[in-house]
Amino acid sequence: MMAQKNTCPIGVFDSGLGGLTVARSIATALPHESVYYFGDTKRCPYGTRGENEVRSFALQAGRWLSCHNVKIIVIACNTATAAALRVCQQTLDVPVIGVIVPGARAAINSTRTREVGVLATNLTTRSGAYTRAIQDLDAGVDVYGCPASSFVEIVEQELATGAHLQERWLEDEDIFDTPEVRAVVRQVVTPLKGHNIDTVVLGCTHFPLLVGPIRHELGPGIRVVSSAEETTRELVDILQRREQLAPEDALPQHRFATTSDNLAEFAAAGSFIFGQPLKSIEHVSLEELV
């Protein structure tokens, strides 16, 4: 029975496509593990919604994944983590981890000035979740939250055009680095300047796709960290302790589901982020999530 459970997939969900940055990190670090990814693209973005609404959406996604025999769930969405991690852990019958504590840990490991900025959605910023998580690790760190929900819209809109999808994002971080994007990023990150900040956390899994213009506008000497790799390390640790890592002879089967009505668009943009074709995609209606 344990061996069978070990080959069950890792569930990952996000408000849309951004969480595929986390799914990619997991698939790279754990090549024998299967991933079952759910993107609630039809209701993206979450960051401008109310906390109760996001909590409801996250529970729906978590319940849907838990009904598909996943062995653990990663909330690959900072907004959903801020709003719903605790209730998902209390409600669902599998372990659930989020991306905020790992992101906070990455920031603590990076900062030397103990002045940290956090770029996140409006809801995540408003919740204070990153400030609490960072100061739980080091109460002497000052945290400057900076709402950047417009970044999510930029990423989703750019991906929807399909203009960049024949290129490889991780090999060229400047794919989305246009004068128009730089202008938006410059305006958003201005409040972070002048505070002796040496580390900025990308507090949304969409934001790594804009890392080129973000780094450019923040300037040299400021480290930009995301939670994907740190979340993967925490995931590995949990699966090891629970003795649930897939065996080395396991053949991974990655599956994807989305509330988007345009599966072709999701497949193209998702393949661009995930780094390999999304071979198995299913549509999930909102009625199925209630």
Residue frames relative to the residue before (quaternion, step in Angstrom):
aa qw qx qy qz dx dy dz
M 1.0000 0.0000 0.0000 0.0000 0.00 0.00 0.00
M 0.6388 0.5332 -0.3257 0.4489 3.58 1.01 -0.83
A 0.6468 0.5208 -0.3242 0.4532 3.58 0.94 -0.86
Q 0.6381 0.5231 -0.3277 0.4602 3.55 1.03 -0.81
K 0.6527 0.5092 -0.3101 0.4675 3.58 0.98 -0.87
N 0.6272 0.5665 -0.3376 0.4145 3.58 1.03 -0.77
T 0.7118 0.4358 -0.2636 0.4837 3.58 1.06 -0.63
C 0.4325 0.6697 -0.4812 0.3647 3.59 1.24 0.12
P 0.5446 -0.6569 0.4087 0.3239 3.60 -1.05 0.66
I 0.4569 -0.5985 0.5758 0.3186 3.49 -1.41 0.25
G 0.2819 -0.7700 0.5504 0.1571 3.58 -0.69 1.04
V 0.0177 -0.7840 0.6201 -0.0242 3.57 -0.95 0.91
F 0.0802 0.8146 -0.5743 0.0099 3.60 -0.86 0.80
D 0.0771 -0.7755 0.6264 -0.0175 3.49 -1.27 0.69
S 0.6368 -0.5305 0.3983 0.3929 3.54 -1.31 0.22
G 0.8130 -0.0210 0.0324 0.5810 3.58 1.20 -0.36
L 0.8241 -0.2225 0.1914 0.4844 3.54 -0.80 -1.08
G 0.5471 0.6784 -0.3876 0.3004 3.59 1.12 -0.62
G 0.6343 0.5636 -0.3293 0.4142 3.58 1.04 -0.74
L 0.5169 0.6297 -0.4227 0.3970 3.56 1.24 -0.18
T 0.5300 0.5873 -0.4240 0.4409 3.61 1.23 -0.22
V 0.6569 0.4726 -0.2952 0.5079 3.58 1.11 -0.70
A 0.6398 0.5236 -0.3271 0.4577 3.60 0.93 -0.88
R 0.6316 0.5297 -0.3312 0.4591 3.59 1.01 -0.76
S 0.6451 0.5174 -0.3152 0.4656 3.58 0.96 -0.87
I 0.6497 0.5140 -0.3120 0.4651 3.58 0.99 -0.85
A 0.6868 0.4901 -0.2869 0.4536 3.58 0.84 -0.99
T 0.6460 0.5150 -0.3173 0.4656 3.58 1.10 -0.67
A 0.7222 0.4426 -0.2445 0.4719 3.59 0.88 -0.96
L 0.7797 0.2275 -0.1009 0.5745 3.57 1.13 -0.69
P 0.0844 -0.8723 0.4794 0.0457 3.58 0.52 1.17
H 0.6665 0.4902 -0.3150 0.4649 3.62 1.21 -0.26
E 0.5995 0.5875 -0.3498 0.4161 3.58 1.29 -0.20
S 0.3536 -0.6891 0.5884 0.2320 3.54 -1.19 0.65
V 0.1871 -0.7707 0.6019 0.0930 3.55 -1.13 0.73
Y 0.1096 -0.7529 0.6455 0.0669 3.54 -1.03 0.87
Y 0.0858 -0.8412 0.5337 -0.0162 3.56 -0.28 1.31
F 0.0897 -0.7792 0.6193 0.0358 3.54 -1.00 0.92
G 0.0518 -0.7990 0.5990 0.0003 3.57 -0.75 1.08
D 0.2628 -0.7886 0.5412 0.1269 3.57 -0.59 1.18
T 0.0041 -0.8834 0.4685 -0.0105 3.52 0.94 1.03
K 0.6145 0.5745 -0.3551 0.4077 3.59 1.02 -0.70
R 0.7664 0.3347 -0.1847 0.5163 3.58 1.10 -0.67
C 0.4110 0.6910 -0.4747 0.3582 3.58 1.29 0.32
P 0.5960 -0.1864 -0.7804 -0.0321 1.59 -2.06 1.50
Y 0.4743 -0.6520 0.5170 0.2874 3.54 -1.28 0.49
G 0.6188 0.6527 -0.3252 0.2921 3.54 1.04 -0.88
T 0.7051 0.4238 -0.2689 0.5009 3.59 1.19 -0.37
R 0.5582 0.6077 -0.3794 0.4186 3.59 1.32 0.05
G 0.6144 -0.5445 0.4218 0.3849 3.54 -1.33 0.12
E 0.6428 -0.5619 0.3621 0.3740 3.56 -1.17 0.59
N 0.6608 0.5121 -0.3217 0.4445 3.61 0.91 -0.83
E 0.6393 0.5225 -0.3222 0.4631 3.56 1.04 -0.78
V 0.6633 0.4910 -0.3033 0.4764 3.59 0.92 -0.89
R 0.6221 0.5361 -0.3455 0.4541 3.59 1.00 -0.77
S 0.6465 0.5147 -0.3125 0.4685 3.58 1.00 -0.83
F 0.6541 0.5092 -0.3147 0.4625 3.60 0.92 -0.89
A 0.6663 0.5123 -0.3069 0.4465 3.59 0.92 -0.91
L 0.6424 0.5081 -0.3243 0.4732 3.58 0.99 -0.78
Q 0.6286 0.5291 -0.3364 0.4602 3.58 1.00 -0.76
A 0.6730 0.4850 -0.2940 0.4747 3.58 0.89 -0.92
G 0.6596 0.5160 -0.3076 0.4518 3.58 0.95 -0.87
R 0.6543 0.4994 -0.3119 0.4745 3.58 0.96 -0.84
W 0.6334 0.5352 -0.3334 0.4485 3.57 0.99 -0.83
L 0.6817 0.4754 -0.2909 0.4740 3.58 0.88 -0.89
S 0.6642 0.5123 -0.3208 0.4399 3.60 0.91 -0.84
C 0.6197 0.5245 -0.3381 0.4759 3.57 1.21 -0.44
H 0.6902 0.4417 -0.2737 0.5036 3.60 1.27 -0.19
N 0.6038 -0.6623 0.3265 0.3004 3.51 1.10 0.91
V 0.2894 0.7355 -0.5570 0.2550 3.59 0.95 0.82
K 0.4271 -0.7243 0.4843 0.2417 3.60 -1.13 0.61
I 0.7674 0.0042 -0.0130 0.6410 3.57 1.30 -0.28
I 0.2319 -0.7677 0.5812 0.1386 3.58 -1.16 0.56
V 0.1645 -0.7506 0.6343 0.0847 3.53 -1.02 0.93
I 0.2426 -0.7338 0.6149 0.1568 3.58 -0.74 1.05
A 0.1114 -0.8359 0.5372 0.0136 3.56 -0.06 1.34
C 0.5792 0.5165 -0.3705 0.5105 3.54 1.05 0.85
N 0.4040 -0.7397 0.4841 0.2352 3.55 -0.58 1.13
T 0.6393 0.5336 -0.3290 0.4455 3.58 0.99 -0.82
A 0.6859 0.4629 -0.2803 0.4866 3.58 0.91 -0.91
T 0.6005 0.5451 -0.3576 0.4630 3.58 1.09 -0.65
A 0.6704 0.5048 -0.2969 0.4556 3.58 0.89 -0.96
A 0.7490 0.4269 -0.2226 0.4552 3.56 0.92 -0.91
A 0.8663 0.2061 -0.0033 0.4551 3.56 0.91 -0.91
L 0.3852 0.7406 -0.4995 0.2316 3.64 1.13 -0.02
R 0.6855 0.5042 -0.2986 0.4320 3.58 0.75 -1.03
V 0.7013 0.4597 -0.2847 0.4645 3.59 0.82 -0.97
C 0.6172 0.5248 -0.3510 0.4694 3.61 1.09 -0.62
Q 0.6464 0.5115 -0.3222 0.4656 3.59 0.98 -0.80
Q 0.6822 0.4891 -0.2820 0.4647 3.57 1.03 -0.78
T 0.7495 0.4504 -0.2018 0.4413 3.56 1.06 -0.81
L 0.7338 0.4421 -0.2440 0.4545 3.57 0.87 -0.95
D 0.4694 -0.7183 0.4557 0.2367 3.56 -1.14 0.65
V 0.6600 0.3890 -0.3267 0.5535 3.59 1.25 0.48
P 0.6141 -0.5361 0.4015 0.4175 3.63 -1.17 0.36
V 0.1218 -0.7805 0.6113 0.0474 3.55 -1.12 0.75
I 0.0241 -0.7792 0.6261 0.0159 3.57 -0.95 0.90
G 0.2850 -0.7527 0.5700 0.1652 3.54 -1.23 0.52
V 0.5749 -0.6240 0.4243 0.3164 3.55 -1.30 -0.08
I 0.5428 0.6603 -0.4039 0.3259 3.61 1.19 -0.21
V 0.6748 0.4747 -0.3132 0.4703 3.62 0.81 -0.89
P 0.6464 0.4884 -0.3434 0.4751 3.65 0.88 -0.70
G 0.6416 0.5162 -0.3256 0.4647 3.59 1.01 -0.76
A 0.6305 0.5236 -0.3216 0.4742 3.56 1.06 -0.78
R 0.6452 0.5218 -0.3176 0.4589 3.58 0.98 -0.84
A 0.6327 0.5268 -0.3252 0.4653 3.58 1.02 -0.80
A 0.6468 0.5207 -0.3154 0.4593 3.57 1.03 -0.79
I 0.6560 0.5118 -0.3056 0.4630 3.58 0.92 -0.90
N 0.6658 0.5023 -0.2982 0.4643 3.57 1.01 -0.80
S 0.7041 0.4833 -0.2558 0.4530 3.56 1.16 -0.58
T 0.7074 0.5188 -0.2916 0.3812 3.58 0.80 -0.99
R 0.1818 -0.7562 0.6192 0.1077 3.53 -1.17 0.72
T 0.6799 0.4693 -0.2878 0.4844 3.59 1.12 -0.63
R 0.3150 -0.7613 0.4860 0.2916 3.57 1.32 -0.41
E 0.5388 0.5094 -0.4333 0.5122 3.51 1.12 0.91
V 0.0041 0.8360 -0.5420 0.0858 3.57 -0.37 1.27
G 0.2169 -0.7536 0.6072 0.1277 3.54 -1.04 0.86
V 0.1427 -0.7776 0.6070 0.0811 3.56 -1.16 0.61
L 0.1661 -0.7489 0.6366 0.0792 3.54 -0.74 1.14
A 0.1731 0.7934 -0.5563 0.1763 3.58 -0.57 1.12
T 0.6404 -0.4869 0.4000 0.4390 3.54 -1.30 0.01
N 0.6960 -0.4710 0.3309 0.4292 3.55 -1.27 0.31
L 0.6812 0.4937 -0.3025 0.4480 3.58 0.86 -0.95
T 0.6566 0.5052 -0.3190 0.4603 3.59 0.89 -0.89
T 0.6484 0.5107 -0.3169 0.4673 3.58 0.95 -0.86
R 0.6754 0.5143 -0.2832 0.4463 3.55 0.88 -1.00
S 0.6484 0.5521 -0.3150 0.4190 3.58 1.05 -0.77
G 0.3308 -0.7577 0.4983 0.2612 3.60 1.13 -0.57
A 0.3320 0.7906 -0.4710 0.2071 3.59 1.27 0.20
Y 0.6727 0.4874 -0.3108 0.4617 3.60 0.96 -0.78
T 0.6175 0.5410 -0.3483 0.4523 3.57 0.99 -0.78
R 0.6682 0.4917 -0.3019 0.4697 3.58 0.89 -0.91
A 0.6823 0.4981 -0.3002 0.4430 3.59 0.85 -0.97
I 0.6709 0.4849 -0.3015 0.4732 3.59 0.96 -0.84
Q 0.7248 0.4377 -0.2593 0.4646 3.59 0.83 -0.92
D 0.5316 0.5753 -0.4153 0.4626 3.59 1.23 -0.18
L 0.6922 0.4502 -0.2613 0.4999 3.57 1.15 -0.68
D 0.7790 -0.0558 0.0518 0.6224 3.59 1.10 -0.71
A 0.2802 -0.8119 0.4927 0.1397 3.55 -0.15 1.31
G 0.6363 0.5506 -0.3262 0.4309 3.59 1.24 -0.26
V 0.5529 0.6045 -0.3979 0.4130 3.58 1.26 0.01
D 0.2894 -0.7240 0.6000 0.1792 3.56 -0.98 0.89
V 0.1472 -0.8009 0.5789 0.0412 3.56 -0.88 1.00
Y 0.1274 -0.7871 0.6026 0.0336 3.54 -0.88 1.04
G 0.1874 -0.8018 0.5610 0.0855 3.57 -0.37 1.24
C 0.0709 -0.7998 0.5960 -0.0055 3.54 -0.97 0.89
P 0.3047 -0.7793 0.5136 0.1900 3.63 -0.35 1.16
A 0.0305 0.8147 -0.5729 0.0844 3.56 -0.85 1.02
S 0.1129 0.8357 -0.5297 0.0903 3.60 0.95 0.83
S 0.5701 0.6070 -0.3853 0.3976 3.60 1.14 -0.55
F 0.5655 0.6001 -0.3895 0.4103 3.61 1.15 -0.50
V 0.6187 0.5447 -0.3457 0.4484 3.59 1.02 -0.78
E 0.6686 0.5004 -0.3000 0.4611 3.55 0.90 -0.92
I 0.6181 0.5415 -0.3448 0.4537 3.60 1.01 -0.78
V 0.6798 0.4957 -0.2929 0.4543 3.57 0.84 -1.03
E 0.6901 0.4786 -0.2970 0.4543 3.58 0.76 -1.00
Q 0.6667 0.4958 -0.3073 0.4640 3.61 0.97 -0.80
E 0.6457 0.5138 -0.3211 0.4648 3.59 0.97 -0.83
L 0.6647 0.4961 -0.3059 0.4673 3.58 0.96 -0.86
A 0.6377 0.5483 -0.3296 0.4290 3.58 1.04 -0.78
T 0.6235 0.5469 -0.3570 0.4298 3.61 1.10 -0.59
G 0.3328 -0.7721 0.4804 0.2494 3.58 1.14 -0.58
A 0.4101 0.7609 -0.4433 0.2375 3.59 1.28 -0.02
H 0.7740 0.3758 -0.1845 0.4750 3.60 1.02 -0.75
L 0.5070 0.7470 -0.3724 0.2150 3.53 1.24 -0.34
Q 0.6009 0.5332 -0.3836 0.4554 3.59 1.21 -0.06
E 0.6296 0.5174 -0.3259 0.4793 3.56 1.31 -0.15
R 0.4372 -0.6842 0.5198 0.2655 3.57 -1.31 0.16
W 0.4088 -0.7714 0.4372 0.2160 3.50 -0.33 1.34
L 0.7147 0.4684 -0.2893 0.4314 3.63 0.72 -0.99
E 0.6644 0.4833 -0.3067 0.4806 3.60 1.17 -0.47
D 0.7774 0.1490 -0.0959 0.6035 3.58 1.26 -0.26
E 0.2004 -0.8273 0.5178 0.0850 3.54 0.03 1.34
D 0.6396 0.5573 -0.3217 0.4205 3.58 1.23 -0.26
I 0.3271 0.7759 -0.4945 0.2156 3.59 1.24 0.14
F 0.7644 0.3291 -0.1834 0.5232 3.60 0.95 -0.84
D 0.4976 0.6816 -0.4119 0.3437 3.59 1.28 0.11
T 0.1655 0.7820 -0.5716 0.1855 3.55 0.12 1.35
P 0.6549 -0.5022 0.3650 0.4309 3.62 -1.17 0.33
E 0.6427 0.5318 -0.3299 0.4419 3.58 1.02 -0.77
V 0.6671 0.4848 -0.2989 0.4802 3.58 0.95 -0.90
R 0.6306 0.5369 -0.3382 0.4469 3.60 0.95 -0.81
A 0.6396 0.5360 -0.3314 0.4402 3.57 0.98 -0.81
V 0.6562 0.4930 -0.3048 0.4833 3.58 0.99 -0.84
V 0.6639 0.5077 -0.3037 0.4575 3.58 0.88 -0.97
R 0.6285 0.5484 -0.3369 0.4368 3.60 0.94 -0.87
Q 0.6769 0.4931 -0.2917 0.4622 3.57 0.91 -0.93
V 0.6797 0.5103 -0.2933 0.4377 3.58 0.94 -0.91
V 0.7609 0.4131 -0.2250 0.4469 3.61 0.81 -0.97
T 0.4033 0.7460 -0.4611 0.2611 3.62 1.21 -0.16
P 0.6611 0.5159 -0.3397 0.4259 3.68 0.86 -0.76
L 0.6280 0.5488 -0.3457 0.4301 3.62 1.18 -0.34
K 0.6101 0.5868 -0.3492 0.4020 3.56 1.20 -0.36
G 0.7789 0.3601 -0.2615 0.4419 3.54 -1.17 0.68
H 0.6305 0.5389 -0.3352 0.4469 3.60 1.25 0.30
N 0.4931 -0.6661 0.4201 0.3697 3.60 1.25 0.25
I 0.2843 0.7620 -0.5214 0.2582 3.59 1.17 0.62
D 0.1043 -0.8008 0.5864 0.0635 3.58 -0.93 0.88
T 0.7578 0.2547 -0.1546 0.5805 3.59 1.29 -0.14
V 0.0559 -0.7798 0.6232 0.0204 3.56 -0.96 0.91
V 0.2806 -0.7601 0.5692 0.1401 3.55 -0.82 1.06
L 0.3172 -0.6971 0.6077 0.2098 3.54 -1.01 0.85
G 0.1078 -0.8634 0.4926 0.0125 3.54 0.05 1.34
C 0.6788 0.3406 -0.3121 0.5708 3.55 1.04 0.84
T 0.4635 -0.7226 0.4356 0.2707 3.57 -0.81 0.95
H 0.5411 0.5768 -0.4213 0.4438 3.60 1.24 0.04
F 0.6303 0.6330 -0.3259 0.3096 3.55 1.03 -0.85
P 0.5684 0.5932 -0.4203 0.3852 3.69 0.99 -0.47
L 0.6107 0.5545 -0.3665 0.4304 3.60 1.12 -0.44
L 0.7049 0.3869 -0.2531 0.5379 3.58 1.29 -0.26
V 0.2984 0.8072 -0.4799 0.1707 3.58 1.23 0.29
G 0.5824 0.5904 -0.3745 0.4147 3.61 1.10 -0.59
P 0.7402 0.3815 -0.2437 0.4971 3.62 0.60 -1.02
I 0.5952 0.5561 -0.3759 0.4418 3.63 1.07 -0.58
R 0.6669 0.4873 -0.3015 0.4763 3.59 0.88 -0.93
H 0.6425 0.5378 -0.3279 0.4364 3.56 0.95 -0.87
E 0.7321 0.4372 -0.2490 0.4592 3.58 0.83 -0.94
L 0.6328 0.5099 -0.3406 0.4727 3.62 1.12 -0.52
G 0.4144 -0.7339 0.4436 0.3047 3.55 1.15 -0.61
P 0.6628 -0.5227 0.3577 0.3994 3.57 -1.26 0.35
G 0.7421 0.4222 -0.2994 0.4260 3.53 -1.20 0.53
I 0.6645 0.4395 -0.3130 0.5170 3.59 1.25 -0.13
R 0.3013 -0.7582 0.5544 0.1643 3.56 -0.67 1.12
V 0.1883 -0.7617 0.6125 0.0961 3.55 -1.02 0.88
V 0.0232 -0.8197 0.5714 -0.0312 3.58 -0.60 1.14
S 0.1567 -0.7562 0.6254 0.1117 3.55 -1.21 0.60
S 0.5794 -0.6464 0.3986 0.2960 3.53 -1.25 0.40
A 0.4509 0.7438 -0.4373 0.2286 3.60 1.19 -0.34
E 0.7220 0.4380 -0.2661 0.4649 3.59 0.72 -1.04
E 0.6571 0.5024 -0.3165 0.4644 3.60 0.98 -0.81
T 0.6179 0.5297 -0.3372 0.4732 3.61 1.08 -0.71
T 0.6426 0.5223 -0.3223 0.4586 3.57 0.99 -0.82
R 0.6338 0.5256 -0.3337 0.4589 3.59 1.00 -0.78
E 0.6515 0.5026 -0.3152 0.4728 3.57 0.97 -0.81
L 0.6250 0.5449 -0.3239 0.4556 3.57 1.03 -0.82
V 0.6488 0.5140 -0.3113 0.4668 3.58 0.91 -0.93
D 0.6528 0.5279 -0.3118 0.4449 3.57 0.93 -0.92
I 0.6666 0.4994 -0.3026 0.4634 3.59 0.92 -0.89
L 0.6846 0.4802 -0.2977 0.4605 3.58 0.85 -0.93
Q 0.6175 0.5294 -0.3479 0.4663 3.60 1.07 -0.65
R 0.6830 0.4890 -0.2931 0.4566 3.58 0.86 -0.95
R 0.7092 0.4278 -0.2479 0.5026 3.58 1.08 -0.69
E 0.3590 -0.7526 0.4647 0.2979 3.56 1.38 -0.04
Q 0.4683 0.6884 -0.4180 0.3635 3.55 0.97 0.93
L 0.3611 0.7110 -0.5246 0.2982 3.59 1.13 0.39
A 0.5103 -0.6413 0.4750 0.3206 3.56 -1.01 0.78
P 0.5279 -0.6238 0.4591 0.3484 3.61 -1.04 0.66
E 0.6206 -0.5948 0.3702 0.3522 3.57 -1.17 0.59
D 0.6688 0.4706 -0.3178 0.4799 3.59 1.20 -0.25
A 0.4389 0.6975 -0.4592 0.3316 3.58 1.28 0.13
L 0.2924 -0.7411 0.5800 0.1698 3.56 -1.05 0.79
P 0.3415 -0.7794 0.4831 0.2063 3.61 -0.36 1.19
Q 0.0982 -0.7640 0.6361 0.0459 3.52 -1.10 0.80
H 0.1364 -0.8122 0.5651 0.0484 3.55 -0.30 1.26
R 0.0474 -0.7937 0.6064 -0.0122 3.54 -0.83 1.05
F 0.1539 -0.7954 0.5847 0.0433 3.54 -1.12 0.71
A 0.0414 -0.7810 0.6231 0.0052 3.53 -1.10 0.76
T 0.0006 -0.8098 0.5858 -0.0323 3.55 -1.07 0.69
T 0.4330 -0.6676 0.5354 0.2832 3.52 -1.23 0.52
S 0.4341 0.7041 -0.4576 0.3262 3.60 1.27 -0.06
D 0.4120 -0.7032 0.5229 0.2496 3.56 -1.10 0.70
N 0.6997 0.4192 -0.2514 0.5210 3.58 1.28 -0.24
L 0.1739 -0.8297 0.5239 0.0830 3.57 0.10 1.28
A 0.6134 0.5552 -0.3579 0.4329 3.61 1.05 -0.67
E 0.6560 0.4972 -0.3025 0.4805 3.57 0.99 -0.85
F 0.6426 0.5135 -0.3170 0.4721 3.58 0.98 -0.84
A 0.6526 0.5232 -0.3124 0.4503 3.59 0.97 -0.87
A 0.6814 0.4897 -0.2957 0.4565 3.59 0.89 -0.93
A 0.7035 0.4463 -0.2700 0.4826 3.58 0.80 -1.00
G 0.6553 0.5279 -0.3127 0.4407 3.58 0.98 -0.81
S 0.6346 0.5228 -0.3244 0.4677 3.57 1.02 -0.77
F 0.6051 0.5678 -0.3303 0.4498 3.55 1.10 -0.78
I 0.7252 0.4158 -0.2396 0.4937 3.60 0.91 -0.92
F 0.7088 0.4799 -0.2666 0.4429 3.58 0.84 -0.98
G 0.4345 -0.7404 0.4228 0.2904 3.56 1.20 -0.45
Q 0.7609 0.1613 -0.1501 0.6103 3.56 1.29 0.17
P 0.6526 -0.5424 0.3373 0.4075 3.60 -1.10 0.51
L 0.3503 -0.6914 0.5877 0.2320 3.54 -1.12 0.75
K 0.1699 -0.8616 0.4741 0.0636 3.54 0.04 1.33
S 0.7858 0.2275 -0.1156 0.5634 3.57 1.09 -0.63
I 0.1280 0.7914 -0.5793 0.1471 3.58 -0.28 1.30
E 0.0571 -0.7911 0.6084 0.0274 3.54 -0.96 0.88
H 0.4008 -0.6890 0.5474 0.2548 3.53 -1.17 0.58
V 0.1294 -0.7706 0.6213 0.0590 3.56 -1.00 0.92
S 0.3117 -0.7541 0.5447 0.1937 3.57 -0.65 1.04
L 0.6085 -0.5618 0.4087 0.3835 3.57 -1.16 0.53
E 0.5981 0.5766 -0.3591 0.4253 3.58 1.13 -0.60
E 0.6317 0.5415 -0.3289 0.4467 3.58 1.12 -0.62
L 0.6863 0.5103 -0.2720 0.4412 3.58 1.19 -0.49
V 0.5211 0.6619 -0.4147 0.3438 3.58 1.18 -0.32
